[in-house]
Amino acid sequence: MRTVVGVLRLVVAALGAAALVSYFVYVLGFSTFSTLNYFAYFTQQSNIANVVVLAVSGVLALRGRREGRAFAAVHALVTTYVVVSGIVYGVILVESLSNDFAIGVPWSTQVLHFWIPGFLVVDWVLAPGRTRVSWSILSVVLVFPVVWGIATIVRGADVGWYPYFFLDPAQVRWPDEFVMYNAIALGVIVGVMSGLIALSHLRPGPRPSVLLLLRRGAGGVVEAGGALDAGGALDVGAGAAASAGTGARAGGAQAAGAQAAGDSAPPVAGSSVDDGSPGAGDDSGTRSR
């Protein structure tokens, strides 16, 4: 499953990069085209970041490694911005069509505003091993949009161009419409981010502190470094599995004759002990007498 997810992320990252280049070529034919204007769009900036994040997360998935907490937070932030870009563009498109104003929607625009945001949501919901994202990230989710918005308004007043109508004082009334539209946009960002954080807590991967695989090595050496599977079972190299569904009880649980801690139990009086090779729970590699 992780291999499939990793490949899909890399493919979508490549598709996103191709769409960004294709859209740049597409808008070259417009008389109002400006390279700075192209990169001034929130969509372009968030999708450029998304290409990098998808590429890194794809490689991590292919290598069987989970995302660290810091990278998972960045992943959630970028996913939020890309999804919100798609929502805003959808609203603008519907509003334009309702006013009989046609907007050209080339394949690159469809990919950046609809297909990639849709993939990101599905990936966030279904991808295995999701790292928990701290709720404290909500305190910084609006930093980039607010800084971007202020810079866009200042630049727009200087060059007479705004990427979105709700930032253009010639298209929205100040202050009521301006505040209303931008408050809605910021509220959607917070809402999407909250949903992603909640999902990361509902379907998290195993915590690093409990990633443990007991595997017998040569000479009875016990090695650690495995992982709990998605169902919570502890994989023991001898073939026995201890269920972690109800949590480990100190000194209590045993699975198929192997104790969870790897310590062997003393033989019961009157019982026979195999004098051959060491048992599955015998760490010392010697016979019990």
C-alpha positions in Angstrom: 0.0 0.0 0.0 2.8 2.4 0.9 4.5 1.7 -2.5 1.3 2.6 -4.3 0.8 5.8 -2.3 4.4 6.8 -2.9 4.2 6.2 -6.7 0.9 8.1 -6.9 2.3 11.1 -5.0 5.3 11.3 -7.3 3.1 11.0 -10.4 0.8 13.8 -9.1 3.9 16.0 -8.2 5.1 15.6 -11.8 1.7 16.4 -13.1 1.5 19.5 -11.0 4.9 20.7 -12.2 3.8 20.1 -15.8 0.5 21.9 -15.3 2.3 24.9 -13.8 4.6 25.1 -16.8 1.7 24.6 -19.2 -0.3 27.4 -17.6 2.6 29.7 -17.8 2.9 29.1 -21.5 -0.8 29.5 -21.9 -1.0 33.0 -20.3 2.0 34.2 -22.3 -0.5 35.0 -25.1 -2.4 37.5 -22.9 -1.7 41.1 -23.4 -1.8 41.7 -19.7 0.7 38.9 -19.0 3.4 39.6 -16.5 5.8 37.1 -15.0 5.4 38.7 -11.6 1.6 38.6 -12.0 1.8 34.8 -12.7 3.7 34.1 -9.5 1.5 36.5 -7.5 -1.4 34.1 -7.6 -2.1 32.2 -4.4 -2.8 29.1 -6.5 0.6 29.2 -8.2 2.5 29.7 -4.9 0.7 27.0 -3.0 1.0 24.5 -5.9 4.7 25.1 -6.3 5.1 24.3 -2.6 2.8 21.3 -3.1 5.0 19.8 -5.8 7.9 19.8 -3.4 5.8 18.4 -0.5 4.3 15.6 -2.7 7.7 14.6 -4.0 9.3 14.4 -0.5 6.3 12.5 1.0 6.3 10.2 -2.0 9.9 9.3 -1.5 9.2 8.7 2.3 6.4 6.4 1.5 8.5 4.4 -1.0 11.2 4.0 1.6 8.6 2.9 4.2 9.3 5.8 6.5 6.6 7.9 8.3 6.6 11.7 8.1 8.1 13.5 11.0 5.8 15.8 13.0 7.4 19.0 11.6 7.0 17.8 8.0 3.5 16.5 8.6 2.5 20.0 9.8 4.0 21.5 6.6 2.2 18.9 4.6 -1.1 19.8 6.3 -0.6 23.6 5.7 0.2 23.2 2.0 -2.7 20.8 1.5 -5.0 23.3 3.1 -3.8 26.1 0.8 -4.2 24.0 -2.3 -7.6 22.8 -1.4 -8.8 26.3 -0.5 -7.4 27.6 -3.8 -9.6 25.1 -5.6 -12.7 26.1 -3.6 -12.1 29.8 -4.3 -11.6 29.2 -8.0 -14.8 27.1 -8.1 -16.8 29.9 -6.5 -15.3 32.5 -8.9 -16.1 30.2 -11.9 -19.7 29.7 -10.8 -20.1 33.4 -10.1 -18.7 34.3 -13.6 -21.0 31.8 -15.4 -24.0 33.1 -13.5 -23.2 36.6 -14.9 -22.7 35.3 -18.4 -18.9 35.9 -18.3 -16.9 33.0 -19.7 -13.6 32.1 -18.2 -11.1 29.9 -20.1 -10.4 26.7 -18.3 -7.4 24.9 -20.0 -6.4 21.5 -18.8 -3.6 22.9 -16.6 -6.1 25.0 -14.7 -8.4 22.0 -14.2 -5.5 20.0 -12.8 -4.3 22.8 -10.5 -7.7 23.8 -9.1 -9.7 20.6 -9.2 -7.8 17.3 -9.8 -4.9 17.9 -7.5 -6.9 19.3 -4.6 -9.2 16.3 -4.9 -6.3 13.9 -4.9 -4.8 15.6 -1.8 -8.0 15.1 0.2 -8.3 11.4 -0.8 -4.6 10.9 0.0 -5.0 12.6 3.4 -8.0 10.4 4.3 -6.8 7.0 3.0 -3.0 7.0 3.0 -1.6 4.6 5.7 0.6 5.7 8.6 -0.6 9.3 8.9 1.3 11.2 11.5 -0.7 13.2 14.1 -0.7 16.9 13.4 -0.8 19.1 16.5 -3.8 21.4 17.0 -1.3 24.2 17.8 -0.7 24.5 14.0 -4.0 26.3 13.7 -2.2 29.3 15.3 0.0 29.7 12.2 -2.3 28.6 9.4 -3.3 32.2 8.6 0.2 33.7 8.7 1.0 33.0 5.0 -2.4 34.0 3.6 -2.5 37.2 5.6 1.1 38.2 4.6 0.4 37.3 1.0 -2.9 39.3 1.1 -1.2 42.4 2.5 1.7 42.2 0.0 -0.8 41.7 -2.9 -2.9 44.7 -1.9 0.1 46.9 -1.6 1.5 45.8 -4.9 -1.9 46.0 -6.5 -2.3 49.6 -5.5 1.1 50.3 -7.2 0.6 48.4 -10.5 -3.2 48.5 -10.7 -3.7 44.8 -10.9 -5.1 42.3 -8.4 -5.2 38.5 -8.8 -8.6 38.1 -7.2 -11.7 40.3 -7.3 -12.2 40.3 -3.5 -8.9 42.1 -3.1 -9.6 44.7 -5.8 -11.2 48.0 -4.3 -12.7 48.7 -7.8 -14.8 45.4 -7.6 -15.7 45.2 -3.9 -17.1 48.0 -1.7 -15.0 49.1 1.3 -15.2 48.2 4.0 -18.3 45.9 4.3 -17.9 43.7 1.1 -14.1 43.7 1.4 -14.2 42.5 5.0 -17.0 40.0 4.3 -15.3 38.3 1.4 -11.9 38.1 3.0 -13.3 36.9 6.3 -15.1 34.1 4.5 -11.8 33.1 2.7 -9.9 33.1 6.0 -12.7 31.2 7.7 -12.6 28.5 5.0 -8.8 28.1 5.5 -9.2 27.6 9.2 -12.1 25.2 8.6 -10.2 23.0 6.1 -7.1 23.0 8.3 -9.2 21.9 11.3 -10.7 19.1 9.3 -7.2 17.8 8.2 -5.9 17.9 11.8 -9.0 16.0 13.0 -8.5 13.4 10.4 -4.9 12.9 11.3 -6.0 12.1 14.9 -8.9 9.8 13.8 -6.6 7.7 11.5 -3.1 8.1 12.8 -0.2 5.7 12.2 1.5 3.9 15.1 3.4 6.2 17.4 7.2 6.1 17.2 7.4 5.2 20.9 5.6 1.9 20.3 7.2 0.9 17.0 8.7 -2.4 18.1 9.5 -5.7 16.4 11.1 -8.5 18.4 13.1 -10.7 16.1 15.4 -13.5 17.1 18.9 -13.1 15.6 21.8 -15.4 15.5 22.8 -16.8 18.9 19.6 -15.7 20.6 20.1 -12.0 20.1 16.9 -10.0 20.2 16.8 -7.1 17.7 14.4 -4.1 17.7 13.3 -2.0 14.8 10.1 -3.2 13.4 6.6 -1.8 13.6 3.1 -2.4 14.7 0.8 -3.2 11.8 -2.3 -1.1 11.1 -4.5 -3.4 13.2 -2.2 -3.0 16.3 -0.6 -6.4 16.2 3.0 -6.8 17.4 4.9 -8.8 14.9 7.3 -11.3 16.5 9.9 -12.9 14.3 9.2 -16.4 15.7 5.8 -16.2 14.1 3.8 -15.3 17.2 1.8 -12.0 17.4 0.6 -10.3 20.6 -2.5 -8.2 20.1 -2.2 -4.6 21.1 -5.9 -3.8 20.6 -6.6 -3.6 24.3 -3.1 -2.3 25.3 -0.3 -4.2 26.9 -0.7 -5.1 30.6 2.5 -5.1 32.6 3.8 -8.7 32.8 0.5 -10.1 31.6 0.2 -10.8 27.9 1.8 -13.7 26.1 1.4 -14.7 22.4 1.8 -18.3 21.3 4.3 -19.1 24.0 6.4 -15.9 23.5 6.2 -13.1 26.1 5.8 -9.5 24.8 9.0 -8.4 26.5 10.9 -11.4 25.2 11.6 -12.9 28.7 11.1 -16.6 29.1 8.8 -17.9 31.8 10.1 -20.4 34.4 9.2 -24.0 33.6 6.2 -25.4 35.5 7.1 -28.2 37.9 6.6 -31.6 36.4 6.6 -30.4 32.9 9.1 -31.5 30.3 11.5 -29.1 28.7 12.9 -29.7 25.3 16.7 -30.1 25.6 17.2 -29.3 21.9 17.2 -25.7 20.5 16.1 -22.8 22.7 12.4 -22.0 22.8 10.8 -18.9 21.2 10.8 -17.1 24.5 14.3 -18.1 25.7 16.6 -15.0 25.3 19.6 -16.7 26.8 20.0 -19.4 24.1 20.6 -22.1 26.9 18.6 -25.0 28.0 16.2 -24.7 31.0 16.8 -27.2 33.8 
